[in-house]
């Protein structure tokens, strides 16, 4: 328990969250110094021995001053709490540093966005809203890059398809060419236009050794309103650790004209998506030309 008047641990942690390990080094040095003072010569030693840049040390000292743990004197910094308190704060910060290292988020998320064809009222309005394209990636480029990351399998799930979309898929399959991987395309397989596209490009699909599956299951026709089990999801999966989930169909409209938005995710968060894709593949049927 800290001495009365000492700052809360949370306030200290928040102040030095940019480098908790450096802060705990300084507090431990304060506690070890007989008079609870750190002079410039000792700070220089800490900088050299702990491989802490002088600018980083100064930033930490400034942050610790804001919490009230230390104060600046004429030629030294003085500890404003007891040595035991300083060591207690140092222990907490060491735990925070360990937590940052041990539990760093392994998931990655990138936002992909394709602008609509011009002229576009949306594109005229976005700058007025303070919208920035920074850290956004064009869907077309992102999906090609995603395909190139596949090492075992690459799956394209798109309910709608046309000739340009099939060429787009071909470009993605080409990006996987240096690897002997499984290539799978899942479509609804009920629309005549879509089926005509598959027939027209079956030699290309064969060249890529692509497995084409259809997922549109007709349920009990005896029901008053017979239903078709199918999908509207748009998913691309590279192995089991990177995926696109968004609005883009594999057709010209999505590629060249409409505004499409989605995310490319990587890491452990992809596992449930891969499980969903596996389930879809298990109930889908192999397309017969």
N, C-alpha and C positions, 0 to 999 in steps of 0.2 A: 504494500500500500504506500502511495507517495505521500510526501510531507504536505501538510496543509499549505495552500497557496501555490503549489506546483501545478503546471499546466496539465490538462487531461492528456492521456496517452494518445487518444485519437487525434488531437490537435497537432501533436508532435509528428505523428505518422503522416498526416495529411501534408504538413509543411515540407517534409523531406522525402516524399514518395518518389521523387525523381531519382534519388540515390540513397535508399535507407542504409545500405552497407557502409557507404562513406560517412554518413551521419553517426552510425554506431561506433565507427573508428574514432571519430573526433570526441564523442562523449566518453568513451573508454579512456582516451588520452587525458581528458579533463579530470576524470576520477582518479587517475594514477598520479597526476601532478600534485605535489605536496600542498601547494597554496591555492589549488583550483584555478590556476591561471595558465593560459597558453600564449606564450610570446611568439613573435614572428620567427625566431630561430627554430623553435620547436615545430611550428607549422611547416617550415621548410623541410625539416626532417621527416615529418609525416608525409608530405608530398612526395619526397624521394623514396622513402621506404615502402609506402603503400601504393605507389604508382597512381597517385591522385593529382590531377592537374591543379595548379594553383587557382585557376578560375573556378574549378569545381569546388575546391575547398572554400573559396570566398562565397560562392552561392549557398553552400551549406551553412556557413557561419551566419550569413544574412537571414536565412530561413530560421535558424535556431534562435536568433535574436528576436524575430517576430513572435515566437512562441513564449518568450520570456525565460527560456532556459539559460541563456547567457546574455552578457552585455559587453559592449566594447569599451575598453579603457584607452588611455593615451598610447600605450605601446603593447597592449595585451588584451585578450578576451578573458572575462571572468565568469566562472560558473555560478549561477544564481540559486542552485539547489544543492542538496548534500551529495557527497560522492556516491552513497548508496542509491540515491534517486537516479543519478546519472547512469550508473551501471544497470539499473532496472530499465530505464528507457533504452539503453543500448541493447539489452537482451530482447526487448520487444521488437526493435528495429531489425535485429538479426533474424528474428522469426519472420518478419515481413519480407525481408530480402530472400529468404529461403522459399517462402510461399510464391513470390514472383517468379523465381527460377523453376520451381517444381511444377507449378500449375499454369504455366504459360499456355494460353489457348492455342491449340493445334489446328483449329478450324480457320479457313480462309473464305472470304466472301468478296466477290467483285460484282459491281453493277454493270450490266450491259444495256445499251440503249441504241436504238436505231431511229433517227429522226424521220418524220413523214416527208414525202416528196414535196418539193417547193412548187408553187407558193404555198405556205403553211401558216395559218393563223396561230397555231400552237408555237411555232418557232419564232413568230413575232412577239408573242406574249411572254415567253420564258425569260428573256433578259429583263423585262420589267419586274419580274418576280424575284430577281436576284439569283436566277438559276445559273450554275456554273457547270461546264462539261468536265471540269477537273475530276480525275479519278473515275471517269466513266469510260467504258470501252465499247467500240462499235460491235454490234452483234455479229456481223459477218466475219470480221477478223477474229473475234473471240472464239467463235465456234470452230474455225479452222485450227486455231492454236490449241483448243481443247482436244480436238481429234489427234493432233500430233503428240499429245502426252500419253495416249493409250499405248499399253504394252501387251495386254492380254486380250481385251475385247473392246469394241466400240459399238454402242447401241444408239440408234436414232429412233425416237418415238414421236410420230407426227400424225395427227388425224387427217390432215389434208395435204395433198400432194399435186404438183403439176410438173410439166417438162422442165421449167427453170429450177424448180425445187429439187428434181432428181439430179440435175447438173450440179447444184449446190452440194447435195449429198455426195456426189461423185468427187467433188473437190475435197471434201472432208475425208472420204475413203482414201483418196490419193495421199493425203497428209499422213495416213497410217501405213503407207506402202513399205516403209523400211522395216516394218515389223510384221512377222507372221502372226496376225491376230484374228480373232473371230469378229466378223462384221455382221450386224443384225439391224434390219429395218422393220419396224412395227407400224402398220397402218390399219385403218379401219377395214378397208377392203370391200366396201359395199357400194361406193359411188362409181358409176360407169366411167367418168372422166379419170378418176384415180386408177382404176383397173386398166384403162387404155394406156395410161402413162407407164405402168409397170410392164405391160406387154411390149410397148414400143422400146423400152430400155432394158429388156431382159438379158440381151447379150452383154450390155455393160455391167449389169448386176452380176452376171455369171463370171465376167472377167475379174471382178473384185471378190469373187467367191462369197457373195453376200447372201445371207439367209433372210428371206422375206416372209414375214408373218402377218396374218390378219387377225384383228381382235374385234369381232362383232358377233356376239353370240345371241341367237334367237331363242328366247325362252318359250315355255309351254304355249303352243298355239291355241290350246283349249281355253286359255284365259280370255275374259271379256275384252281386254285390251292387251294383246300380245306385246311384249316388250323386247327391245334389243339392248343387250348389255354391251356397251362399248366405252370409248374414252374421249376426252377432250384435252387431256394433258399433253404438254410439249416438253419432252425430256431428252437430253443427250447425256450418255453415261460413258466415261472413259475409265475402264477397269472398275474398281469399286471405291475409288477415293477422290474422284473429281466428276462434277456433273453440272449441266445447265438445266435450269427450270425457269420457264418463262412463257411468253406469249407467241413466239415466232413459229409459224407453220413452215413446212418445207415447200414453199411456193413463191412465185415471183412477187405476189402482193406483199408478203411479209419481208422478202429480201430487199425489194427496191422501193416500195411505196408507203406502207403504213408504219406508224410509230409502234415499235416493239420494245418491250422492256422485260428484263429477266435478271437472274443472278447466276453466277458461276461459283459453286461452292467446292471447297476442298477440305480433306481431313476426315476425322471420325464422323462428322455430321452427315457424310454422304452414305454411310452404311444403311440407314433406313430407306434412302432413295434406291440403293442397289437392291435391297430386299423387295421393294415394290416392283422394280423392273423385272426381277427374277419371277415374281408371281405373275406378272402380265405375260411374260414369255411362256410360262407353264400352261396358261389357259388359252393362249393364242394358237392359231392353226397355221401350218405351213401353206404359203400361197402356191397354187397350182396354175401355171400359165394356161 
